[in-house]
Amino acid sequence: MTDAVGPDPVVAGLAVVDLGPGVRAAFSGPGNLSRTVGDQDGVLARRQALAAWAGAPVAYAWQVHGRRVHVVTGPAQVPDDGPVAQADALVAIGGRVALAVLVADCVPVLLADGTAGVVGVAHAGRAGVAADVVGATIAAMTAVGADPARLRAVVGPAVCGRCYEVPAALRDEVAQVVPVAASTTTWGTPALDLPAAVASQLARAGVQTVHRVQACTLEDARWFSHRGTGTDATRTPGRFAGVVRALAG
């Protein structure tokens, strides 16, 4: 597992990630992209700029901390300014649509099989990890032509296992499903390491190439953090996005 992220030379603040040939993927920079959380000034313009960078309409889901996967079949399914479905994962075939996942502490997961032209995104918070939304996403991608052995994945910025404090009972509940999720904060209390849990689930599903962005959203103010806004008055609420598009297929 390696870190494979770098700045985009054209779009300021965009962090480009490597999901292999025939795939365009990145995490958005400063500026809220949520239509329901935070300051709404400029959200639509930022979404349009992200779509221009991706080179296709961007599909967003109404995320509810579950494991439902919605397959986006084409641009006609993507509204101008709204979710395509209530789901916590999206899958697309071919290059006519880009997919986005919105987060602020939960784990954004980007997946691609560039050869098949199949891409996917997953929103993996504590509930999503326990329900294995990542495994459900990979199953849906496989059903439309992706090969798990060819899949590449990026585990994006999220609250880390040193910072995500939870009650001991909750830690133990998630660890029963994914043992590597069990962690301890730097101050010695029970915690969950969701990025490690997601990486474990990706490996279990057969994904051999996994990159991880080494950034904690609570510690690093470049990223939005739900927990951070509750403890630091200088941080504003909002959501950043992970976006992925197949360039062919």
Secondary structure, DSSP 8 states (H G I E B T S, - for coil): -B--EEE-SSSTT-EEE---TTEEEEE--SS---SSSS--TTHHHHHHHHHHHHTS-EE--B--SS--EEEE-SGGGS-TTS-S-B-SEEEEESSS-EEEEEESSSEEEEEEETTTTEEEEEEE-HHHHHHTHHHHHHHHHHHTT--TTT-EEEE--B--TTT-B--HHHHHHHHHH-GGGEEE-TTS-EEE-HHHHHHHHHHHTT--EEEE---BTTT-TTS--HHHHHH-TTS----EEEEEEES--
